[in-house]
């Protein structure tokens, strides 16, 4: 069964909403919400990401997903069976719901690892590299994330969900993520109990130490709550958007590669191979000599300082 990725319809809506928010902010509200050079960089990165995604989709979906589906869900007497010995899942409404939940669970861990593993962070930092937070930022996507993302999701296909169903769920997830990147939607009351909302995503994009590495969820916030990464917006705190190691450039090449260059520079600081591997696969900020700190180390140092009697 063929389905159209909802992002096909989402892209023109994205551009329309960006134009609407941009116009409203410039005319009526906050002239500093959008910076023209920053917006051009974000849109250029988004266009490049869309083009690369269209090319990689052939590999990730047709090759990886379809191969995994056919291999782990073989036809037995004309019936497709999954690895658990059950008939592979069809297209009933409850199968869609389950697939969407599994997609959201996977998104949480995929997103969280993009913040926990520096090699992944080097690709994902592109999305966080702007010190603006607006709908334009939503399309500011790294180009290299696309190459490893399918491997996080392939397990859903392996256990019997059709590849095209997973692709549609990925598209729905992306639609929800886009609209979270606005400051014009405030706290939403009861909905905040279970959905990942706009204020929660503001927390996620902040570089304030109390907010860093929080709220990795996609549509639901339940996984952040379960695994200890949920953080509510404190309206008394002034948010500083962006990252602690920004590219300081509007050049696409610099934005896309600056963290890889930083990794290479850090690897050369030590001849110890364990140190070199940790600079690549350890958490961002890790250093063998304490010259830089991870988020956990910074929080611990801050807590220790607050406990010290004055």
C-alpha positions as CSV (number, residue, x, y, z in Angstrom):
1,X,0.0,0.0,0.0
2,X,1.4,3.4,-0.9
3,X,1.1,6.5,1.2
4,X,2.3,10.1,0.7
5,X,4.7,11.5,3.2
6,X,2.8,14.3,4.9
7,X,5.9,16.5,4.6
8,X,5.0,16.9,0.9
9,X,2.1,19.0,2.0
10,X,3.8,20.4,5.1
11,X,6.6,22.3,3.3
12,X,4.5,25.0,1.6
13,X,2.6,25.4,5.0
14,X,6.0,25.8,6.7
15,X,7.0,28.6,4.4
16,X,3.6,30.3,4.8
17,X,3.8,30.2,8.6
18,X,7.4,31.5,8.6
19,X,6.3,34.4,6.4
20,X,3.3,35.1,8.7
21,X,5.4,35.0,11.9
22,X,8.1,37.1,10.3
23,X,5.6,39.7,9.1
24,X,3.8,39.9,12.4
25,X,7.0,40.2,14.4
26,X,8.4,42.9,12.2
27,X,5.3,45.0,12.0
28,X,3.5,44.5,15.4
29,X,5.7,42.8,17.9
30,X,9.4,42.1,18.1
31,X,11.6,43.4,15.3
32,X,14.5,41.4,16.7
33,X,12.8,38.0,16.6
34,X,14.1,37.4,13.1
35,X,17.6,38.4,11.8
36,X,17.7,38.4,8.0
37,X,21.1,36.8,7.6
38,X,20.2,34.2,10.2
39,X,16.9,33.4,8.4
40,X,18.6,33.1,5.1
41,X,21.1,30.6,6.6
42,X,18.3,28.6,8.2
43,X,16.2,28.5,5.0
44,X,19.3,27.5,2.9
45,X,20.1,24.7,5.4
46,X,16.5,23.6,5.2
47,X,16.4,23.5,1.4
48,X,19.7,21.6,1.4
49,X,18.4,19.2,4.0
50,X,15.2,18.6,1.9
51,X,17.2,17.9,-1.3
52,X,19.6,15.5,0.5
53,X,16.7,13.8,2.3
54,X,15.0,13.2,-1.1
55,X,18.1,11.6,-2.4
56,X,18.9,9.6,0.8
57,X,15.3,8.5,1.1
58,X,15.8,6.1,-1.8
59,X,18.6,4.4,0.1
60,X,17.1,4.6,3.6
61,X,13.6,3.6,2.7
62,X,13.9,1.3,-0.3
63,X,17.2,-0.3,0.7
64,X,17.4,-0.2,4.5
65,X,13.7,-0.4,5.5
66,X,12.5,-2.6,2.7
67,X,15.5,-5.0,3.0
68,X,15.0,-5.2,6.8
69,X,11.2,-5.7,6.3
70,X,11.6,-8.5,3.7
71,X,14.4,-10.2,5.6
72,X,12.8,-10.2,9.0
73,X,9.2,-10.6,7.8
74,X,9.4,-13.3,5.2
75,X,6.5,-14.6,3.2
76,X,5.4,-18.0,4.5
77,X,2.8,-19.7,2.4
78,X,1.8,-16.3,1.0
79,X,1.5,-14.7,4.4
80,X,4.1,-12.3,5.7
81,X,5.3,-13.4,9.2
82,X,7.4,-11.3,11.6
83,X,10.3,-12.5,13.7
84,X,8.0,-13.3,16.6
85,X,6.1,-15.8,14.5
86,X,3.0,-13.6,14.2
87,X,1.4,-12.4,11.0
88,X,3.0,-9.0,10.2
89,X,1.0,-6.0,11.0
90,X,-1.5,-4.5,8.6
91,X,-3.1,-1.1,8.4
92,X,-5.8,-1.2,11.0
93,X,-6.3,2.1,12.9
94,X,-4.9,0.7,16.2
95,X,-1.7,-0.5,14.3
96,X,-1.2,3.1,13.2
97,X,-1.6,4.3,16.8
98,X,1.0,1.7,18.0
99,X,3.4,2.6,15.2
100,X,3.1,6.3,16.1
101,X,3.8,5.6,19.7
102,X,6.9,3.5,18.8
103,X,8.0,6.3,16.4
104,X,7.7,8.8,19.3
105,X,9.6,6.6,21.6
106,X,12.4,6.1,19.0
107,X,12.4,9.9,18.3
108,X,13.1,10.5,22.0
109,X,16.1,8.3,22.1
110,X,17.4,9.4,18.7
111,X,17.1,13.0,19.7
112,X,18.6,12.4,23.2
113,X,21.6,10.6,21.7
114,X,22.1,13.5,19.4
115,X,22.8,15.5,22.5
116,X,24.7,12.8,24.4
117,X,27.2,11.5,21.8
118,X,29.5,14.2,20.4
119,X,29.8,12.7,16.9
120,X,26.0,12.9,16.6
121,X,25.9,16.3,18.3
122,X,28.3,17.6,15.6
123,X,25.5,17.0,13.1
124,X,22.6,18.1,15.3
125,X,24.3,21.2,16.6
126,X,23.4,22.9,13.3
127,X,19.7,23.0,14.4
128,X,20.7,24.6,17.7
129,X,23.3,26.9,16.4
130,X,21.1,30.0,16.0
131,X,20.6,32.4,18.9
132,X,17.1,33.1,17.5
133,X,14.1,30.9,18.3
134,X,11.4,31.2,15.7
135,X,9.7,29.1,13.0
136,X,12.7,29.8,10.7
137,X,14.9,27.9,13.2
138,X,12.6,24.9,12.7
139,X,14.0,24.3,9.2
140,X,17.6,24.8,10.2
141,X,18.5,21.2,9.9
142,X,21.9,19.5,9.7
143,X,22.6,17.6,6.5
144,X,24.6,14.7,8.1
145,X,21.9,13.6,10.5
146,X,20.0,12.1,7.6
147,X,22.7,9.5,7.0
148,X,22.3,7.7,10.4
149,X,18.7,8.5,11.4
150,X,17.2,5.5,9.6
151,X,19.2,3.0,11.7
152,X,17.5,4.3,14.8
153,X,14.1,3.5,13.4
154,X,14.7,0.3,11.4
155,X,13.8,-1.8,14.4
156,X,10.1,-0.8,14.0
157,X,10.2,-2.3,10.5
158,X,12.0,-5.4,11.7
159,X,9.3,-6.3,14.1
160,X,6.6,-6.1,11.4
161,X,5.4,-2.6,10.7
162,X,5.3,-1.7,7.0
163,X,8.1,0.7,5.9
164,X,5.6,3.1,4.4
165,X,3.7,3.3,7.7
166,X,6.9,4.2,9.5
167,X,7.7,6.9,6.9
168,X,4.3,8.5,7.4
169,X,4.7,8.5,11.2
170,X,8.1,10.1,10.7
171,X,6.4,12.8,8.7
172,X,3.7,13.4,11.3
173,X,6.5,13.7,13.9
174,X,8.3,16.3,11.8
175,X,5.1,18.3,11.4
176,X,4.6,18.5,15.1
177,X,8.2,19.4,15.7
178,X,8.1,22.3,13.2
179,X,5.2,24.2,14.9
180,X,6.9,24.0,18.3
181,X,9.5,26.6,17.2
182,X,7.5,29.7,18.1
183,X,7.4,31.9,21.1
184,X,3.9,33.1,20.4
185,X,2.2,30.1,22.0
186,X,2.3,30.2,25.8
187,X,1.7,27.5,28.4
188,X,-1.3,25.3,27.5
189,X,-2.7,24.1,30.8
190,X,-3.8,20.5,31.0
191,X,-2.2,19.7,27.6
192,X,1.2,20.3,29.2
193,X,0.7,17.1,31.2
194,X,1.3,14.8,28.3
195,X,2.2,16.7,25.1
196,X,5.6,18.3,24.2
197,X,4.6,21.9,23.9
198,X,6.1,25.2,22.6
199,X,7.3,26.4,26.0
200,X,9.0,23.0,26.6
201,X,10.8,23.3,23.3
202,X,12.0,26.8,24.2
203,X,13.6,25.1,27.2
204,X,15.2,22.5,24.8
205,X,16.8,25.3,22.7
206,X,18.1,27.2,25.6
207,X,21.8,27.3,26.6
208,X,21.0,28.2,30.2
209,X,22.7,25.5,32.3
210,X,19.5,24.6,34.1
211,X,17.8,23.9,30.7
212,X,20.5,22.2,28.7
213,X,19.8,18.6,27.5
214,X,16.2,18.7,28.6
215,X,12.9,18.0,26.8
216,X,14.0,15.6,23.9
217,X,10.5,14.4,23.3
218,X,8.7,14.5,19.9
219,X,4.9,14.7,20.3
220,X,4.6,13.4,23.9
221,X,6.6,14.4,26.9
222,X,6.0,11.2,28.8
223,X,9.4,9.7,27.9
224,X,11.1,12.8,29.2
225,X,9.2,12.5,32.4
226,X,10.0,8.7,32.7
227,X,13.7,9.0,31.9
228,X,14.4,12.2,33.9
229,X,14.9,14.8,31.2
230,X,11.7,16.8,31.5
231,X,11.9,20.4,32.5
232,X,9.2,23.0,32.7
233,X,9.7,26.6,31.6
234,X,10.5,28.9,34.4
235,X,9.1,32.3,33.3
236,X,11.3,34.1,35.8
237,X,14.5,33.0,33.9
238,X,15.6,34.9,30.8
239,X,16.3,32.3,28.1
240,X,19.5,32.5,26.2
241,X,19.1,30.6,22.9
242,X,21.9,28.9,21.0
243,X,24.9,26.8,22.0
244,X,28.0,27.3,24.0
245,X,30.3,26.7,21.0
246,X,28.5,28.6,18.2
247,X,29.8,28.7,14.6
248,X,29.8,32.5,14.7
249,X,29.1,32.6,11.0
250,X,26.3,32.7,8.5
251,X,28.4,30.6,6.1
252,X,26.7,27.2,5.4
253,X,30.0,25.3,5.3
254,X,31.1,26.7,8.7
255,X,27.7,26.0,10.3
256,X,27.7,22.5,9.0
257,X,31.2,21.5,9.9
258,X,32.4,23.7,12.8
259,X,31.9,21.1,15.5
260,X,33.6,18.4,13.4
261,X,36.6,20.7,13.2
262,X,36.4,21.2,17.0
263,X,36.4,17.5,17.5
264,X,39.5,17.1,15.3
265,X,41.3,19.8,17.2
266,X,40.4,18.2,20.6
267,X,41.6,14.8,19.4
268,X,45.0,16.2,18.7
269,X,45.3,17.4,22.4
270,X,46.2,13.9,23.6
271,X,48.1,10.9,22.2
272,X,46.0,8.5,24.3
273,X,43.6,6.6,22.1
274,X,41.0,6.4,24.8
275,X,41.0,10.1,25.0
276,X,40.7,10.5,21.3
277,X,37.7,8.1,21.2
278,X,36.0,10.0,24.0
279,X,36.4,13.3,22.2
280,X,34.4,11.6,19.3
281,X,31.9,9.4,21.1
282,X,31.8,10.8,24.6
283,X,29.4,13.5,25.7
284,X,29.9,17.0,24.4
285,X,32.2,19.0,26.6
286,X,34.2,16.0,27.8
287,X,37.9,16.6,28.1
288,X,40.8,14.6,29.5
289,X,42.3,17.5,31.3
290,X,39.2,19.3,32.6
291,X,39.7,22.2,30.1
292,X,36.0,21.8,29.2
293,X,33.1,20.2,31.1
294,X,30.0,18.2,30.2
295,X,26.6,19.4,31.2
296,X,26.5,17.0,34.1
297,X,29.9,18.2,35.3
298,X,28.8,21.8,35.0
299,X,25.7,21.2,37.0
300,X,27.7,19.3,39.7
301,X,30.2,22.1,39.9
302,X,27.4,24.7,40.2
303,X,25.7,22.6,42.9
304,X,29.0,22.2,44.8
305,X,29.5,25.9,44.6
306,X,26.1,26.7,46.0
307,X,26.7,24.3,49.0
308,X,30.0,26.0,49.9
309,X,29.5,28.3,52.9
310,X,30.3,31.9,52.2
